[in-house]
Amino acid sequence: MVYIPYLEVDNRPSDTASWRKFAYQLNEWGKPLRDANLTFGWHNHDFEFTEITSSIRPIDIILSASNYISLELDVAWAISTDTDVLNFVSQPRARIS
């Protein structure tokens, strides 16, 4: 398993379009790893669960970019943003590993 662990504040996308571009890049980075039969994904912190605009969060953009990006869910960070974690993990797109 290979997970991207973090984005420094200065490197984080700031709007929906730049998060979509980042998610596309993330998917591209994962292709060689998936081709090598490795799980590839993202490890979250609080900022991915914070809305960019009404009801659009970076975590949703990341997971919507590809069915091949898995999530190493850090439950404590998700809860710190008042996310309903049980509801989140019950959604098919969550792909928790």
C-alpha positions as CSV (number, residue, x, y, z in Angstrom):
1,M,0.0,0.0,0.0
2,V,1.2,3.5,-0.9
3,Y,-0.5,6.6,0.4
4,I,0.2,10.3,-0.2
5,P,0.3,11.5,3.4
6,Y,0.0,15.3,3.4
7,L,0.1,18.6,1.5
8,E,1.9,21.5,3.0
9,V,-0.3,24.6,3.4
10,D,1.5,26.5,0.6
11,N,1.0,23.5,-1.8
12,R,-2.7,23.0,-1.2
13,P,-5.3,23.8,-3.9
14,S,-7.5,26.7,-2.9
15,D,-10.6,26.2,-5.0
16,T,-12.7,23.5,-6.6
17,A,-11.0,23.7,-10.0
18,S,-7.5,23.4,-8.5
19,W,-8.6,20.5,-6.3
20,R,-10.0,18.7,-9.4
21,K,-6.6,19.3,-11.2
22,F,-4.8,17.9,-8.1
23,A,-7.1,14.9,-8.0
24,Y,-6.5,14.2,-11.6
25,Q,-2.7,14.4,-11.0
26,L,-3.1,12.1,-8.0
27,N,-4.8,9.5,-10.1
28,E,-2.0,9.7,-12.7
29,W,0.7,9.3,-10.1
30,G,-1.1,6.2,-8.9
31,K,-1.2,4.4,-12.2
32,P,2.3,2.9,-12.1
33,L,1.7,1.7,-8.6
34,R,-1.6,0.2,-9.4
35,D,0.0,-1.5,-12.5
36,A,2.5,-3.0,-10.0
37,N,-0.5,-4.4,-8.0
38,L,-0.1,-2.0,-5.2
39,T,-2.9,-0.1,-3.5
40,F,-2.6,3.6,-4.0
41,G,-4.4,6.4,-2.2
42,W,-4.7,9.4,0.1
43,H,-4.3,9.8,3.8
44,N,-6.6,12.6,5.0
45,H,-6.3,15.4,7.6
46,D,-9.0,17.9,8.5
47,F,-8.5,20.3,5.5
48,E,-9.9,17.6,3.1
49,F,-13.2,17.5,5.0
50,T,-13.6,21.3,5.1
51,E,-16.0,22.7,2.5
52,I,-14.5,24.7,-0.3
53,T,-18.0,26.0,-1.3
54,S,-21.4,24.9,-0.2
55,S,-21.2,21.1,0.2
56,I,-18.1,20.6,-1.9
57,R,-15.1,19.2,0.0
58,P,-11.7,18.3,-1.2
59,I,-12.1,14.7,-0.1
60,D,-15.2,14.3,-2.3
61,I,-13.3,15.7,-5.3
62,I,-10.3,13.4,-4.6
63,L,-12.5,10.3,-4.4
64,S,-14.6,11.2,-7.4
65,A,-11.5,11.6,-9.6
66,S,-11.0,7.9,-9.9
67,N,-12.4,4.6,-8.7
68,Y,-8.8,3.6,-8.1
69,I,-7.8,6.1,-5.4
70,S,-8.3,4.5,-2.0
71,L,-8.5,6.3,1.3
72,E,-6.5,5.7,4.5
73,L,-9.1,7.3,6.7
74,D,-7.9,9.2,9.7
75,V,-11.1,9.1,11.7
76,A,-9.9,11.6,14.3
77,W,-9.3,14.3,11.7
78,A,-12.6,13.7,10.0
79,I,-14.5,13.9,13.4
80,S,-12.7,17.1,14.2
81,T,-14.6,18.7,11.3
82,D,-17.9,17.4,12.6
83,T,-18.1,14.9,9.7
84,D,-20.6,12.1,10.2
85,V,-18.0,9.4,9.8
86,L,-20.4,6.5,9.9
87,N,-22.4,8.1,7.0
88,F,-19.2,8.9,5.1
89,V,-17.8,5.3,5.3
90,S,-21.1,3.8,4.3
91,Q,-20.9,5.6,0.9
92,P,-19.5,3.4,-1.9
93,R,-17.1,6.1,-3.1
94,A,-15.3,6.1,0.3
95,R,-13.1,3.1,-0.7
96,I,-11.5,2.8,2.8
97,S,-8.5,0.6,3.1
